[in-house]
Amino acid sequence: MRTVLLLICSNAFMTIAWYGHLKHRNAPLFTVIVISWLIAFFEYCFQVPANRIGYGEFTLFQLKVIQEVITLCVFTVFAWLYFGDRVKWNQAVSFLFLIGAVAFAFWDKV
């Protein structure tokens, strides 16, 4: 559970670093890059411990699948709250396929 919580925190910072600047398109590109890198530093402060704690409890591939699903969940919340975007039906179906990917990644544990 610690791994998942750390990955959620990590992805929150990374999503802000990658997409938060899109609302400020008039800001100089160099400034946006530097600010994004500073935000990404905090992403690594959560990502590295998450992977260290999780590796062994999960395989490397399982960690990656977990991280990708968390990324999409965090991104969806961010896009909705920050940009007002809504999930379309085809995007919801793609999320279901990702849940299937998680199930297959953990198949040997069932």
N, C-alpha and C positions, 0 to 999 in steps of 0.2 A: 504494500500500500504506500510506503514511503516513496518508492520509485515513481509510482503514478502521480502522487502529489507534487513531487519535485519536477516531473515532466510537465505537469500542467502549469506550474509557475514559470518554468523555462520557456514554454511555448507562448505564454502571455507576453513575456518580454520580447521574444523574437517576432511575434506577429506585429507588435507595436513598432519595432525597429524596421521591419520590412514594409509595412503598409501604412503606418500612422502618418507619414509625411505626405501622403497623397492628397490630404486635405489642405496642404500648404504648398501648392505647386509653384507659387511665386518666390519661395525661399530659394536662395542660391544652392545649387547642387552640392558644392563642396561642404557647405554648412550642414545640409541634410545628411550627407555621408558621415561626417564626423559625429553628429548627434546619434545617428543610427548605430554606429560602432560603439558609442558609449552605452547605449541601451543594450546592445548585444552582449556587452561584457557581463551584465547581470544574468542574461540568458545562460551563459557558460557557467556562472556560479551555481546554477541549479542543474544544468544538463550533465556536467561532469560527475557530480556526486550521484545523480540519478542512475547513470550508467554504471558507475562503480558498485553501487549498492545492488542494482538489479541484475548485473551480470553474475551468473551462477544460479540465481533464483530463476532467471529466464535465460534462454539461449540468446545469442547475438541477434538472430533473425527475429525472435519474438520481441526483443526490446525495440527493434526497428519498427515492427508492425504496430506495437503499442504506441510508439512515438508518433507515427503517421496518423493514427486515428485520433489521438489527442490533438495533434496539430489541426486537423479538420474541425474538430469540435470547438476548439478555442477560436479558430478563424471564423467559424460560423457565428459565434456569439459576438465577436469583435465587429464583423461586417454588419450585423444587425444593430448593435448598440451605437457604433461610431459612424457608420455610413448610412444606416437605415435600409440596407439591402435585405431582401427576404430570400429564403431558400425556395427554388423552383422544384417542380415535381421530378425532373430528370436529375437534379442534384441530390434530392432525397434518395432516389433509387441508387445513385452512385454510392451514397453513404451506406446503404444496405449491403451493397457488394463489398464494401470495406469491412463491415461487420462479419461478412462471410469469410473474408481474408483472415481476420483475427481468429475465427473459429478453426479454420484450416491450420493456421500457425500453431495453435494450441491443441490440435487433434490428438497428439500422442499423450497429452496429460489427462484426457477424458477417460 
